[in-house]
């Protein structure tokens, strides 16, 4: 009897080892930058491929009549491209900034119309917030955003279904690259948060609209941009990052 139990335990141990090995293998080979959510075919992007020395600069909540313009000036100075996740309500007010962003090679992303928490509203409101901003950007720049970042990073099945129905991707950010610049934590804090853990394929979260008398983001970028260039990084838009990683194609065929 003891021998049988011992044999069973050995078999169980071997089974567990094999299962762990399989899980680790799948994890290491599966695209890290994009995840499926529930059973939907849309992708949720939080980083890019580590094989290329590129990063994606992203800015939320704008456009802002002062800070967005200052950021655009800096990006132009350093020949850096970025993705601006705009709020429809501000895009309506500052269409010329949207036009400049597009003209200078930046990507426009959708950040909803009024910055609602997508987890706390109905599917109908989610659809309205998403589609209204899509239409506003199209009316200004004759393009429909291909990337959507939900406010606060909060999303659910309805968000993914609605975004994917427009052939767009849900974009978050690399978890350690949240600069929290919206709170004006200090220029040095924004710089350190961004540069201390920088890796290939990072999606960096900034804000070009802050409800403060000054923006620490602008001052921080004066250090961050030349430093990343010195370290050999190139700047890409979110769609470029997705294309480089080729994860979208992989996951669209994954069930």
N, C-alpha and C positions, 0 to 999 in steps of 0.2 A: 504493500500500500504506500509506504513511504517512498519507494522507488518511483511509483507512478506519479505521485505528487511532485517529486523532484524533476521528473521528465516533463511534466506539464509546466512547471515553473521555468524550466530551461526554454521550452518552446515559446512561452509568453515573453520571456526576456528577449529572445531572438526576434520575435514579432515586433516588439516595441522598438528595438534598435533599427530594424528595417524601415518601420514607419517613420521614425525620426529622420533617418537618412533620406527617405523620399521627400519629406516635407522640406528639409534643408535644401535639397537639390532643386525642387520646384521653386522655392523662394529665391535662390541664387540665380536662376535662369529666367524667372518671370520678370517682365518689365517693371522697374521700381518707380518710374515716374508717373505711371498712369494706373488707375484702379477702376474696376467695374463696380457699380453700386447696385445692389439687389440683382435682378436679372435683366436690367436694362443694358442696351448696347452703347449708351453714351459713355464717355470716359471722364474721369476725374483726375486732373493733372496736379501733381504737387512737387514735381521736380523733373529735370531732364536727364539725358544720358550723361554718365560720368566719363564717357570716352572722349568728349570734346571739351576743350577749355573755353566754355562759353557760359554766360549767366544771363538771366532775363530780369531786367529792371522793370518793376511794375508799380504803378501809381494809382491809388484809389480816390474816389469821392469828388474829383474835379469835374469840369475845369474851374479853376480859381483865377480871377482877373489879374492877380499879382503873382502868386506863387507858381502857378502853372507856367506862366510866361518866363519867370526867372529860371525855372527848371529846364524849359525848352532852350533857353539861351545857353545854359551849361551843357546840355546834351549836344547841342550844335557845336559848341567849342571843342568838345572832346570826340566828336563824330560818333556818338553813342546813340543806339536805337533803344526804344523802350515801348512798353504797352501801357496805355492809359485806360483804366476801367472807369468810365464816366457815368455820372448820374444823369438821367434824362432831364431832370428839372434844371440842372445847371447847363447842360448842353444847349438847351433852348435859349438860355439867356446869353451864352457866350459862343455862338456858332463860329465866329472868326477864329477862336482858339482851336476848335475842332478842325477847321480847315487847315490851319497852320500845322497841327500835329500830323495830319495825313500828308500834307505837301512835303514835310521834312522826313518822311519815311517811317514814322512811328505807327504803331497799331492801336486802333480804338477797340476797347473791350466794353462790354455791357456790364454795368454794376447795379442794375435796376433803375427805376425812375425816381423813387423817393427814399431809398435806403431802408426798406422794411425788412424785418426778420422773417425770412422765408419759412421758418419752422412754425411761425405763429399766425400764419394767414392761410386762407383757402387756396385751392388750386386755381380758382378763377382769378384771384388777385395776383398770384404769382405770374400767371399768363399775361395779365394786363401790364404788370410792372416790366416784364421782360419784353413783350412785343411793342409796348409804347416807346421804349428806349431804342429798340431796333429801328423802328420807323423814324424816330427823330434823327438818329445818326444818318440814316439813309437820305432823309430829306436835306440834310446839311452837306454831306460828303459823297453821296451816291454810292455808299458801301453799307453792307450789313455786317456788324461785328460777328466774328466766328468764335469768339471766346467770351465766356460769362463768368464773372466772379460774384457769388452770392454775398450780400452784406453780412459781416461778422463771420464769414466762412460757413454759415449755416445753410444746410440743404437737406432735402428729403427726396423721396421717390418722385413726387410731383415735379420738383425742380429739374431733376435729371430727364424725365420724360419730355417736359416742355422744351428744354434746351436742346435735347437731341433731335426733337422733331424739326428744329430749324438748322440741323446739321452743324451744330455748334458744340463746343466742349466746355465743361465746367472746370474752371481753373482756380486752384487754391494757392498755396505758397509753401515753400520748404519750411518745415516746422520751426527750425532754429533761425530762420531769416525774417522774423516778424520784428521790424525795427521799433514798433510802438511809437513811431515819430508823431502820430496824431496827438499824443499826450505831452509833447515837448519835454521829453525826459532829460534833455541836455544834448548838445551837439556831440560831445565825446561819447556818450552812451550810444547814440545812433551809429556813430562811426565804428565803435568797438563791436556792437551787435552784428553789424554787417561784415566786417573784415575778419573778425577773430576765428570764425568757423567756415569761412568761404570755401566752397568746393565746386568742381565742375558740375554744370547742370542746375545750379541753384536758381530758384525763383525767389527774388527778393521783394518783400512787401514794404512799400513806402506810401505816403499820402501826399497828394498835391493840394488838397483842401484841408486846412486846419482852422479850427475856430479859436484861434489865439492871435494876439497882436503881432506875433512873429512866427516864422517857420524854422525849426531846427533842421529840417530836411534840406533846405537849400544850402545852408552853411556846411552841413555834413557831406553833401555831394561834392563840394569843392575839394574835399580830401579823398572821398571814396572813389570817384571816377579816375583821377590820375593814378591812384594806388593800384586799382584793379588793372589798369592798362599796363603799369609797370610790372605787375605780376604775370602779364601775358594773357589776360582774359579779353575776350571779345564780347560784345553786347548784341543780343538777338531779341527779336520780338517773341511773343508767346507762340504764335503760329509757326515761326521759324524753329523754335525750340522743339515743338511737337513734331515737325517734319524731320528735323535732324535725328531725333530719337526713333522715329518710325514706329512709335508705340501706338499711335492712333490706328494705323493700318492693321497692326497685329491684333489689337483688342476688338476692332470692328468685326473681325472674323472669329472672335473667341466667344464660346458659349459654355 
